Amino acid sequence: MTREKHIIDADGKVLGRLATEIAVLLRGKQKPDFVPYKDDGGFVIIKNIEKLKFTGNKFNDKIYYRHTGYLGGLKQATMKEVYNKKGTSEILKMAVWGMLTKNKLRSRQIKRLRFE
């Protein structure tokens, strides 16, 4: 099986709409022979990631939560903090990660997402 390479220009695109497009390509849902249990998606390469658009007040108001696994270990960070620490690519990766299926295929699919 040969995987297709999809190159997407993120210049001026909105975060959520781009993330849904990427999630479809990573899963292979655009193919006529799609079945949910197979990993038939292609590689997705994103260019001009720094020109991605954030709409509304999400940049200052959206909060990302994670848990350390210990009691009282709930951590939170705003989108602005994540952007300053890890960059735009990490924000897009988290958005796509949430849109992929919550099973063993998800970690394999997200590895095919690349940034240039």
N, CA, C and O atoms as a GROMACS GRO file, in nm:
protein
  464
    1MET      N    1   0.084  -0.118   0.000
    1MET     CA    2   0.000   0.000   0.000
    1MET      C    3   0.089   0.125   0.000
    1MET      O    4   0.174   0.143   0.088
    2THR      N    5   0.069   0.209  -0.097
    2THR     CA    6   0.143   0.335  -0.102
    2THR      C    7   0.053   0.446  -0.051
    2THR      O    8  -0.064   0.455  -0.088
    3ARG      N    9   0.109   0.529   0.033
    3ARG     CA   10   0.032   0.639   0.093
    3ARG      C   11   0.053   0.766   0.011
    3ARG      O   12   0.163   0.794  -0.037
    4GLU      N   13  -0.055   0.842  -0.004
    4GLU     CA   14  -0.048   0.968  -0.077
    4GLU      C   15   0.011   1.076   0.013
    4GLU      O   16   0.001   1.069   0.135
    5LYS      N   17   0.071   1.176  -0.050
    5LYS     CA   18   0.120   1.293   0.024
    5LYS      C   19   0.030   1.411  -0.010
    5LYS      O   20   0.014   1.446  -0.127
    6HIS      N   21  -0.026   1.470   0.092
    6HIS     CA   22  -0.112   1.588   0.074
    6HIS      C   23  -0.038   1.708   0.132
    6HIS      O   24  -0.001   1.708   0.249
    7ILE      N   25  -0.017   1.809   0.050
    7ILE     CA   26   0.051   1.931   0.096
    7ILE      C   27  -0.054   2.040   0.108
    7ILE      O   28  -0.123   2.072   0.011
    8ILE      N   29  -0.066   2.098   0.228
    8ILE     CA   30  -0.167   2.199   0.256
    8ILE      C   31  -0.098   2.329   0.297
    8ILE      O   32  -0.007   2.328   0.380
    9ASP      N   33  -0.142   2.439   0.238
    9ASP     CA   34  -0.091   2.572   0.273
    9ASP      C   35  -0.185   2.632   0.377
    9ASP      O   36  -0.302   2.654   0.349
   10ALA      N   37  -0.134   2.658   0.498
   10ALA     CA   38  -0.216   2.708   0.608
   10ALA      C   39  -0.231   2.859   0.608
   10ALA      O   40  -0.289   2.914   0.702
   11ASP      N   41  -0.180   2.927   0.509
   11ASP     CA   42  -0.182   3.073   0.504
   11ASP      C   43  -0.326   3.126   0.503
   11ASP      O   44  -0.399   3.105   0.406
   12GLY      N   45  -0.367   3.194   0.610
   12GLY     CA   46  -0.499   3.255   0.619
   12GLY      C   47  -0.612   3.160   0.650
   12GLY      O   48  -0.728   3.202   0.650
   13LYS      N   49  -0.583   3.032   0.678
   13LYS     CA   50  -0.689   2.936   0.710
   13LYS      C   51  -0.719   2.938   0.859
   13LYS      O   52  -0.632   2.969   0.941
   14VAL      N   53  -0.843   2.905   0.893
   14VAL     CA   54  -0.888   2.904   1.032
   14VAL      C   55  -0.851   2.770   1.095
   14VAL      O   56  -0.858   2.666   1.030
   15LEU      N   57  -0.813   2.774   1.221
   15LEU     CA   58  -0.762   2.657   1.292
   15LEU      C   59  -0.854   2.535   1.284
   15LEU      O   60  -0.810   2.429   1.241
   16GLY      N   61  -0.978   2.548   1.325
   16GLY     CA   62  -1.069   2.433   1.332
   16GLY      C   63  -1.103   2.375   1.197
   16GLY      O   64  -1.111   2.253   1.181
   17ARG      N   65  -1.122   2.461   1.099
   17ARG     CA   66  -1.158   2.413   0.965
   17ARG      C   67  -1.040   2.340   0.900
   17ARG      O   68  -1.059   2.242   0.829
   18LEU      N   69  -0.920   2.389   0.926
   18LEU     CA   70  -0.801   2.321   0.874
   18LEU      C   71  -0.782   2.187   0.945
   18LEU      O   72  -0.745   2.088   0.882
   19ALA      N   73  -0.808   2.184   1.076
   19ALA     CA   74  -0.792   2.060   1.153
   19ALA      C   75  -0.887   1.951   1.105
   19ALA      O   76  -0.848   1.834   1.099
   20THR      N   77  -1.011   1.986   1.070
   20THR     CA   78  -1.104   1.885   1.020
   20THR      C   79  -1.059   1.831   0.885
   20THR      O   80  -1.071   1.711   0.858
   21GLU      N   81  -1.008   1.918   0.801
   21GLU     CA   82  -0.957   1.876   0.670
   21GLU      C   83  -0.840   1.779   0.687
   21GLU      O   84  -0.831   1.678   0.616
   22ILE      N   85  -0.751   1.809   0.780
   22ILE     CA   86  -0.635   1.724   0.805
   22ILE      C   87  -0.679   1.589   0.861
   22ILE      O   88  -0.627   1.485   0.820
   23ALA      N   89  -0.774   1.590   0.956
   23ALA     CA   90  -0.820   1.466   1.019
   23ALA      C   91  -0.882   1.372   0.915
   23ALA      O   92  -0.863   1.251   0.923
   24VAL      N   93  -0.956   1.426   0.821
   24VAL     CA   94  -1.016   1.344   0.715
   24VAL      C   95  -0.907   1.280   0.629
   24VAL      O   96  -0.917   1.162   0.595
   25LEU      N   97  -0.804   1.357   0.595
   25LEU     CA   98  -0.696   1.304   0.511
   25LEU      C   99  -0.612   1.200   0.585
   25LEU      O  100  -0.569   1.101   0.525
   26LEU      N  101  -0.588   1.221   0.714
   26LEU     CA  102  -0.510   1.125   0.792
   26LEU      C  103  -0.583   0.992   0.809
   26LEU      O  104  -0.520   0.887   0.812
   27ARG      N  105  -0.715   0.996   0.819
   27ARG     CA  106  -0.794   0.874   0.834
   27ARG      C  107  -0.821   0.807   0.701
   27ARG      O  108  -0.844   0.686   0.698
   28GLY      N  109  -0.818   0.882   0.591
   28GLY     CA  110  -0.847   0.826   0.460
   28GLY      C  111  -0.995   0.823   0.429
   28GLY      O  112  -1.040   0.741   0.348
   29LYS      N  113  -1.072   0.912   0.491
   29LYS     CA  114  -1.218   0.911   0.474
   29LYS      C  115  -1.261   0.959   0.336
   29LYS      O  116  -1.375   0.936   0.296
   30GLN      N  117  -1.171   1.024   0.262
   30GLN     CA  118  -1.206   1.072   0.128
   30GLN      C  119  -1.202   0.961   0.025
   30GLN      O  120  -1.248   0.980  -0.088
   31LYS      N  121  -1.148   0.844   0.061
   31LYS     CA  122  -1.136   0.733  -0.032
   31LYS      C  123  -1.268   0.656  -0.044
   31LYS      O  124  -1.340   0.644   0.055
   32PRO      N  125  -1.298   0.604  -0.162
   32PRO     CA  126  -1.424   0.532  -0.178
   32PRO      C  127  -1.429   0.398  -0.103
   32PRO      O  128  -1.537   0.348  -0.074
   33ASP      N  129  -1.314   0.341  -0.073
   33ASP     CA  130  -1.310   0.212  -0.003
   33ASP      C  131  -1.278   0.228   0.146
   33ASP      O  132  -1.216   0.140   0.205
   34PHE      N  133  -1.320   0.339   0.207
   34PHE     CA  134  -1.292   0.366   0.347
   34PHE      C  135  -1.369   0.270   0.438
   34PHE      O  136  -1.488   0.248   0.419
   35VAL      N  137  -1.298   0.215   0.534
   35VAL     CA  138  -1.360   0.140   0.642
   35VAL      C  139  -1.295   0.188   0.772
   35VAL      O  140  -1.175   0.213   0.775
   36PRO      N  141  -1.372   0.202   0.881
   36PRO     CA  142  -1.320   0.266   1.001
   36PRO      C  143  -1.207   0.191   1.071
   36PRO      O  144  -1.130   0.252   1.144
   37TYR      N  145  -1.196   0.060   1.050
   37TYR     CA  146  -1.096  -0.016   1.123
   37TYR      C  147  -0.962  -0.026   1.050
   37TYR      O  148  -0.868  -0.084   1.104
   38LYS      N  149  -0.950   0.029   0.929
   38LYS     CA  150  -0.824   0.024   0.855
   38LYS      C  151  -0.754   0.160   0.860
   38LYS      O  152  -0.818   0.264   0.868
   39ASP      N  153  -0.623   0.156   0.855
   39ASP     CA  154  -0.543   0.278   0.857
   39ASP      C  155  -0.494   0.303   0.714
   39ASP      O  156  -0.382   0.267   0.680
   40ASP      N  157  -0.578   0.365   0.633
   40ASP     CA  158  -0.548   0.385   0.491
   40ASP      C  159  -0.516   0.530   0.455
   40ASP      O  160  -0.503   0.561   0.337
   41GLY      N  161  -0.504   0.617   0.552
   41GLY     CA  162  -0.481   0.759   0.525
   41GLY      C  163  -0.342   0.786   0.471
   41GLY      O  164  -0.256   0.699   0.471
   42GLY      N  165  -0.322   0.909   0.426
   42GLY     CA  166  -0.194   0.948   0.369
   42GLY      C  167  -0.118   1.041   0.460
   42GLY      O  168  -0.161   1.072   0.572
   43PHE      N  169  -0.004   1.086   0.412
   43PHE     CA  170   0.078   1.183   0.483
   43PHE      C  171   0.022   1.323   0.457
   43PHE      O  172  -0.024   1.352   0.347
   44VAL      N  173   0.025   1.408   0.557
   44VAL     CA  174  -0.020   1.546   0.543
   44VAL      C  175   0.094   1.637   0.584
   44VAL      O  176   0.144   1.629   0.696
   45ILE      N  177   0.135   1.724   0.492
   45ILE     CA  178   0.244   1.818   0.516
   45ILE      C  179   0.185   1.959   0.516
   45ILE      O  180   0.120   1.999   0.420
   46ILE      N  181   0.208   2.032   0.624
   46ILE     CA  182   0.151   2.165   0.639
   46ILE      C  183   0.261   2.270   0.617
   46ILE      O  184   0.367   2.263   0.678
   47LYS      N  185   0.233   2.366   0.529
   47LYS     CA  186   0.326   2.476   0.504
   47LYS      C  187   0.267   2.605   0.558
   47LYS      O  188   0.146   2.616   0.574
   48ASN      N  189   0.352   2.702   0.586
   48ASN     CA  190   0.314   2.834   0.638
   48ASN      C  191   0.228   2.824   0.763
   48ASN      O  192   0.127   2.893   0.776
   49ILE      N  193   0.268   2.738   0.856
   49ILE     CA  194   0.191   2.716   0.978
   49ILE      C  195   0.184   2.843   1.064
   49ILE      O  196   0.088   2.860   1.139
   50GLU      N  197   0.283   2.929   1.054
   50GLU     CA  198   0.284   3.051   1.137
   50GLU      C  199   0.179   3.153   1.092
   50GLU      O  200   0.152   3.248   1.164
   51LYS      N  201   0.120   3.134   0.973
   51LYS     CA  202   0.018   3.226   0.922
   51LYS      C  203  -0.124   3.175   0.946
   51LYS      O  204  -0.219   3.225   0.886
   52LEU      N  205  -0.138   3.076   1.034
   52LEU     CA  206  -0.269   3.021   1.069
   52LEU      C  207  -0.350   3.126   1.144
   52LEU      O  208  -0.295   3.205   1.221
   53LYS      N  209  -0.482   3.127   1.121
   53LYS     CA  210  -0.569   3.228   1.180
   53LYS      C  211  -0.646   3.170   1.298
   53LYS      O  212  -0.696   3.058   1.292
   54PHE      N  213  -0.656   3.249   1.407
   54PHE     CA  214  -0.738   3.213   1.522
   54PHE      C  215  -0.853   3.312   1.529
   54PHE      O  216  -0.829   3.433   1.536
   55THR      N  217  -0.977   3.264   1.528
   55THR     CA  218  -1.092   3.352   1.526
   55THR      C  219  -1.146   3.376   1.666
   55THR      O  220  -1.119   3.298   1.757
   56GLY      N  221  -1.220   3.483   1.683
   56GLY     CA  222  -1.281   3.514   1.811
   56GLY      C  223  -1.177   3.546   1.917
   56GLY      O  224  -1.067   3.593   1.886
   57ASN      N  225  -1.211   3.520   2.042
   57ASN     CA  226  -1.120   3.545   2.154
   57ASN      C  227  -1.053   3.418   2.203
   57ASN      O  228  -1.001   3.413   2.315
   58LYS      N  229  -1.054   3.312   2.118
   58LYS     CA  230  -0.997   3.184   2.159
   58LYS      C  231  -0.851   3.195   2.200
   58LYS      O  232  -0.806   3.124   2.290
   59PHE      N  233  -0.777   3.282   2.135
   59PHE     CA  234  -0.634   3.290   2.162
   59PHE      C  235  -0.607   3.325   2.308
   59PHE      O  236  -0.510   3.276   2.366
   60ASN      N  237  -0.691   3.409   2.368
   60ASN     CA  238  -0.672   3.447   2.508
   60ASN      C  239  -0.759   3.366   2.604
   60ASN      O  240  -0.722   3.348   2.720
   61ASP      N  241  -0.874   3.317   2.557
   61ASP     CA  242  -0.972   3.256   2.647
   61ASP      C  243  -0.969   3.104   2.652
   61ASP      O  244  -1.003   3.045   2.755
   62LYS      N  245  -0.930   3.037   2.543
   62LYS     CA  246  -0.936   2.890   2.540
   62LYS      C  247  -0.833   2.832   2.636
   62LYS      O  248  -0.718   2.875   2.642
   63ILE      N  249  -0.879   2.731   2.712
   63ILE     CA  250  -0.792   2.669   2.811
   63ILE      C  251  -0.775   2.521   2.777
   63ILE      O  252  -0.873   2.450   2.752
   64TYR      N  253  -0.652   2.475   2.776
   64TYR     CA  254  -0.620   2.334   2.756
   64TYR      C  255  -0.593   2.271   2.892
   64TYR      O  256  -0.515   2.324   2.972
   65TYR      N  257  -0.658   2.156   2.920
   65TYR     CA  258  -0.641   2.087   3.046
   65TYR      C  259  -0.565   1.958   3.023
   65TYR      O  260  -0.579   1.893   2.919
   66ARG      N  261  -0.484   1.920   3.122
   66ARG     CA  262  -0.419   1.790   3.121
   66ARG      C  263  -0.402   1.746   3.265
   66ARG      O  264  -0.402   1.829   3.356
   67HIS      N  265  -0.388   1.618   3.286
   67HIS     CA  266  -0.376   1.566   3.422
   67HIS      C  267  -0.249   1.486   3.435
   67HIS      O  268  -0.215   1.406   3.347
   68THR      N  269  -0.176   1.506   3.545
   68THR     CA  270  -0.048   1.439   3.566
   68THR      C  271  -0.067   1.293   3.606
   68THR      O  272   0.024   1.212   3.590
   69GLY      N  273  -0.183   1.260   3.659
   69GLY     CA  274  -0.207   1.125   3.709
   69GLY      C  275  -0.202   1.119   3.860
   69GLY      O  276  -0.240   1.018   3.919
   70TYR      N  277  -0.155   1.225   3.924
   70TYR     CA  278  -0.150   1.231   4.070
   70TYR      C  279  -0.270   1.309   4.122
   70TYR      O  280  -0.335   1.383   4.049
   71LEU      N  281  -0.299   1.290   4.250
   71LEU     CA  282  -0.411   1.360   4.312
   71LEU      C  283  -0.388   1.511   4.304
   71LEU      O  284  -0.280   1.560   4.337
   72GLY      N  285  -0.488   1.583   4.260
   72GLY     CA  286  -0.476   1.729   4.248
   72GLY      C  287  -0.384   1.772   4.137
   72GLY      O  288  -0.335   1.884   4.138
   73GLY      N  289  -0.359   1.684   4.040
   73GLY     CA  290  -0.261   1.711   3.936
   73GLY      C  291  -0.320   1.768   3.808
   73GLY      O  292  -0.264   1.746   3.701
   74LEU      N  293  -0.431   1.839   3.817
   74LEU     CA  294  -0.492   1.899   3.699
   74LEU      C  295  -0.416   2.026   3.661
   74LEU      O  296  -0.407   2.119   3.741
   75LYS      N  297  -0.361   2.028   3.543
   75LYS     CA  298  -0.285   2.144   3.494
   75LYS      C  299  -0.365   2.212   3.384
   75LYS      O  300  -0.441   2.146   3.312
   76GLN      N  301  -0.349   2.341   3.371
   76GLN     CA  302  -0.418   2.414   3.266
   76GLN      C  303  -0.326   2.519   3.206
   76GLN      O  304  -0.237   2.572   3.272
   77ALA      N  305  -0.351   2.547   3.078
   77ALA     CA  306  -0.273   2.648   3.006
   77ALA      C  307  -0.364   2.710   2.901
   77ALA      O  308  -0.443   2.640   2.838
   78THR      N  309  -0.354   2.840   2.882
   78THR     CA  310  -0.432   2.906   2.779
   78THR      C  311  -0.365   2.882   2.644
   78THR      O  312  -0.250   2.840   2.637
   79MET      N  313  -0.439   2.910   2.538
   79MET     CA  314  -0.384   2.892   2.404
   79MET      C  315  -0.263   2.983   2.384
   79MET      O  316  -0.167   2.945   2.316
   80LYS      N  317  -0.266   3.101   2.442
   80LYS     CA  318  -0.155   3.195   2.429
   80LYS      C  319  -0.028   3.138   2.493
   80LYS      O  320   0.081   3.152   2.438
   81GLU      N  321  -0.042   3.075   2.609
   81GLU     CA  322   0.073   3.015   2.677
   81GLU      C  323   0.131   2.900   2.597
   81GLU      O  324   0.253   2.886   2.585
   82VAL      N  325   0.044   2.815   2.541
   82VAL     CA  326   0.091   2.703   2.458
   82VAL      C  327   0.161   2.757   2.334
   82VAL      O  328   0.263   2.703   2.292
   83TYR      N  329   0.105   2.863   2.274
   83TYR     CA  330   0.164   2.923   2.155
   83TYR      C  331   0.304   2.978   2.185
   83TYR      O  332   0.397   2.956   2.107
   84ASN      N  333   0.319   3.047   2.297
   84ASN     CA  334   0.449   3.103   2.332
   84ASN      C  335   0.552   2.997   2.366
   84ASN      O  336   0.670   3.014   2.339
   85LYS      N  337   0.507   2.886   2.426
   85LYS     CA  338   0.599   2.782   2.468
   85LYS      C  339   0.633   2.684   2.356
   85LYS      O  340   0.750   2.648   2.338
   86LYS      N  341   0.530   2.638   2.280
   86LYS     CA  342   0.552   2.531   2.183
   86LYS      C  343   0.525   2.569   2.038
   86LYS      O  344   0.569   2.500   1.947
   87GLY      N  345   0.453   2.680   2.016
   87GLY     CA  346   0.429   2.725   1.880
   87GLY      C  347   0.295   2.683   1.823
   87GLY      O  348   0.218   2.610   1.886
   88THR      N  349   0.268   2.732   1.702
   88THR     CA  350   0.141   2.708   1.635
   88THR      C  351   0.123   2.561   1.598
   88THR      O  352   0.011   2.511   1.600
   89SER      N  353   0.231   2.494   1.565
   89SER     CA  354   0.219   2.355   1.522
   89SER      C  355   0.163   2.266   1.633
   89SER      O  356   0.089   2.172   1.605
   90GLU      N  357   0.196   2.294   1.757
   90GLU     CA  358   0.145   2.214   1.868
   90GLU      C  359  -0.005   2.237   1.888
   90GLU      O  360  -0.078   2.144   1.922
   91ILE      N  361  -0.051   2.360   1.868
   91ILE     CA  362  -0.194   2.390   1.881
   91ILE      C  363  -0.272   2.316   1.773
   91ILE      O  364  -0.376   2.257   1.802
   92LEU      N  365  -0.222   2.318   1.650
   92LEU     CA  366  -0.290   2.247   1.541
   92LEU      C  367  -0.287   2.097   1.564
   92LEU      O  368  -0.386   2.028   1.537
   93LYS      N  369  -0.176   2.046   1.614
   93LYS     CA  370  -0.164   1.902   1.640
   93LYS      C  371  -0.263   1.857   1.747
   93LYS      O  372  -0.322   1.750   1.735
   94MET      N  373  -0.283   1.940   1.852
   94MET     CA  374  -0.380   1.906   1.956
   94MET      C  375  -0.523   1.908   1.902
   94MET      O  376  -0.606   1.827   1.942
   95ALA      N  377  -0.551   2.002   1.812
   95ALA     CA  378  -0.685   2.010   1.753
   95ALA      C  379  -0.713   1.887   1.667
   95ALA      O  380  -0.823   1.832   1.672
   96VAL      N  381  -0.615   1.845   1.587
   96VAL     CA  382  -0.631   1.726   1.503
   96VAL      C  383  -0.640   1.601   1.590
   96VAL      O  384  -0.720   1.512   1.563
   97TRP      N  385  -0.559   1.594   1.694
   97TRP     CA  386  -0.557   1.480   1.786
   97TRP      C  387  -0.696   1.457   1.845
   97TRP      O  388  -0.739   1.342   1.858
   98GLY      N  389  -0.766   1.563   1.879
   98GLY     CA  390  -0.900   1.550   1.935
   98GLY      C  391  -1.004   1.507   1.834
   98GLY      O  392  -1.111   1.458   1.871
   99MET      N  393  -0.975   1.524   1.704
   99MET     CA  394  -1.071   1.489   1.600
   99MET      C  395  -1.052   1.347   1.546
   99MET      O  396  -1.139   1.295   1.476
  100LEU      N  397  -0.940   1.284   1.578
  100LEU     CA  398  -0.917   1.146   1.533
  100LEU      C  399  -0.988   1.049   1.628
  100LEU      O  400  -1.022   1.085   1.740
  101THR      N  401  -1.009   0.927   1.581
  101THR     CA  402  -1.079   0.827   1.662
  101THR      C  403  -0.998   0.791   1.786
  101THR      O  404  -0.876   0.786   1.781
  102LYS      N  405  -1.068   0.767   1.894
  102LYS     CA  406  -1.002   0.740   2.022
  102LYS      C  407  -0.972   0.590   2.034
  102LYS      O  408  -1.035   0.521   2.114
  103ASN      N  409  -0.878   0.541   1.955
  103ASN     CA  410  -0.839   0.401   1.961
  103ASN      C  411  -0.692   0.388   1.924
  103ASN      O  412  -0.620   0.488   1.916
  104LYS      N  413  -0.646   0.265   1.899
  104LYS     CA  414  -0.504   0.242   1.872
  104LYS      C  415  -0.456   0.304   1.743
  104LYS      O  416  -0.336   0.326   1.726
  105LEU      N  417  -0.548   0.333   1.650
  105LEU     CA  418  -0.508   0.392   1.523
  105LEU      C  419  -0.465   0.537   1.537
  105LEU      O  420  -0.387   0.587   1.456
  106ARG      N  421  -0.516   0.606   1.639
  106ARG     CA  422  -0.493   0.749   1.651
  106ARG      C  423  -0.345   0.784   1.660
  106ARG      O  424  -0.301   0.877   1.593
  107SER      N  425  -0.268   0.713   1.739
  107SER     CA  426  -0.126   0.746   1.754
  107SER      C  427  -0.048   0.718   1.625
  107SER      O  428   0.049   0.788   1.595
  108ARG      N  429  -0.091   0.617   1.550
  108ARG     CA  430  -0.026   0.590   1.421
  108ARG      C  431  -0.060   0.696   1.318
  108ARG      O  432   0.025   0.734   1.237
  109GLN      N  433  -0.183   0.746   1.321
  109GLN     CA  434  -0.227   0.844   1.223
  109GLN      C  435  -0.162   0.980   1.248
  109GLN      O  436  -0.125   1.049   1.153
  110ILE      N  437  -0.150   1.021   1.374
  110ILE     CA  438  -0.095   1.155   1.403
  110ILE      C  439   0.053   1.162   1.368
  110ILE      O  440   0.106   1.271   1.347
  111LYS      N  441   0.121   1.049   1.361
  111LYS     CA  442   0.263   1.048   1.324
  111LYS      C  443   0.285   1.086   1.178
  111LYS      O  444   0.396   1.122   1.139
  112ARG      N  445   0.179   1.077   1.097
  112ARG     CA  446   0.190   1.112   0.956
  112ARG      C  447   0.164   1.260   0.931
  112ARG      O  448   0.161   1.303   0.815
  113LEU      N  449   0.145   1.338   1.035
  113LEU     CA  450   0.126   1.482   1.023
  113LEU      C  451   0.261   1.550   1.039
  113LEU      O  452   0.327   1.536   1.142
  114ARG      N  453   0.302   1.624   0.935
  114ARG     CA  454   0.434   1.690   0.935
  114ARG      C  455   0.418   1.840   0.913
  114ARG      O  456   0.319   1.885   0.855
  115PHE      N  457   0.514   1.917   0.960
  115PHE     CA  458   0.512   2.063   0.944
  115PHE      C  459   0.641   2.108   0.876
  115PHE      O  460   0.749   2.056   0.905
  116GLU      N  461   0.629   2.204   0.785
  116GLU     CA  462   0.747   2.259   0.715
  116GLU      C  463   0.756   2.407   0.740
  116GLU      O  464   0.848   2.473   0.691
   0.00000   0.00000   0.00000
